[in-house]
Amino acid sequence: SDLQRHKAQISRLTDALVRSSQKSKLRDELLSETQRKLRAAQEAAKVEGDKAEERTRSLEEAEKLLAKRSEQCRQLYELIGVLEGRLAEQTETAANAPSTPR
C-alpha cells in the first residue's frame, strides 16, 4: 500500500539523515582536531623561531666579544714585541758600556 511505501521511504530517509548527520559530526570533529593540531604546530614553530633568534643574537654578541678580545691580544703581542726590543737594546747597551770600578 501507499502508506507502507511512504513509511518505508520515511524510514530510509531518516536512516540516511542519521548517517549523514553522524558523518558530518565526525568531519566536524576531525576538522576541529586538525585545526587544534595546526595551532599547536604553529605555536611550537613560533617558540622555536624565537629560540633561534635568541641563539643568533647570542652568537652575534659572542662574535663581537671574540673580535674585541682578538684585537686586544694583537695589541698585547705588539706591545710585548716593542718591550722585548727595548729590553734587547738596553741589554746590548749595558753589555757594550765600559765597566766603571766602584
Beta strands, then each sheet from edge to edge (+ up, - down):
end
